[in-house]
């Protein structure tokens, strides 16, 4: 159960890093008017 929970936490952390990276890219690429 702990190993499955640890894997789930790893997946959530990976998605969080990926989404924050996309958000950072969108801020850099889209010029603010």
C-alpha angles and dihedrals in degrees: 000000000000092000091051090048091048090053090050091052090050091052091049092049091049092051091046092053091046095050093045088050091052090047090051091049091049090053091050097044100040110071116221113236 
